Amino acid sequence: MRGLVAVLLVVAASVAAAWFGGETWLAREAARRIADDPRIAAAQVAPLRDLRRIGLHLADVTVATAAGDAALPTLDLWAAPSAPTEFHAALPERMILPIGGVLRPVQAAGAGLSARISPASRMAVSRAALSSGPVTIDGAPLAAAVQITAALSALGPDAPAGAAASYAVQGQADGVAPPAGMQALQDAGLLSASGAARVFLTGPVVPGESRPQVVGLASDGLTVRLGSRAARVTGRLAADAEGRATGAIFVYTRDVQDWLALAAETGLLPKGMVALAGTALAAAAGTAPQLPPGIPPPAEPQQGELRIPLLLRGGQAFLGPLPVGPAPIFPR
């Protein structure tokens, strides 16, 4: 028995030595690559030395961006032995990040990123996730919690032209604070959003390769709440030959008048137009939508809901049957 235990101890010691030796090599290689890349710098690159994880600990990291150098006091990068193709990044609580083209101090509790790589699909990202507890920017609350996941999914027969990959996205954001200086929105309460969508791309996301273009968006339900107001959004969008959005968006809500009153309070809608806008929305909701080609019929509204259709076809946008202007350029 003692001989067996001795053998097991030798094996365990050998595995530990290989593990820690591997981390040492990884740290040296990462430090060399960082030194050769002018876009990134780190004061320290060290092995993580955690038996549950294989990875690196970086200190005083800076990353060049168009707005200036983003700064992270620490950054842990790791993978678990049980999932060697899934990589994680534990972000520090305090960072300097580019927000809206300007470097701003960001505080995020328990924030982390993860990405799973698929060796069978040219090392494409098959799953990615972002999560965080309370987030502040410039000391002002931004959100109480954020969680977003994206997973590579089958295209399906409803994929738009040019799509070669799609990602199923699920997300939830709670306790989102309105921007500072917008008193009417702040008085309305905190914002929350949750739901699922699909993003259609010209190819999967592969690290080191150029970013694929977005060729379609679809959602069967994104719910937005602001104080006592709620709305559910569904739809499908793609780009036409001129690059303008084509498709349909449907907004389901029982709170049309409350949303319009808020729009007037924030200055987005003249106060004298609230009643007229409400009449126009009710008329659009009561008209059978003339759907663009390839758009399936929308779900019927629930009792007490209005289903407001925004239709995009032929380069034009329509609120029900009423033309309201050119269709927007589809985001690529």
Disulfide bonds with the S-S distance in Angstrom:
none
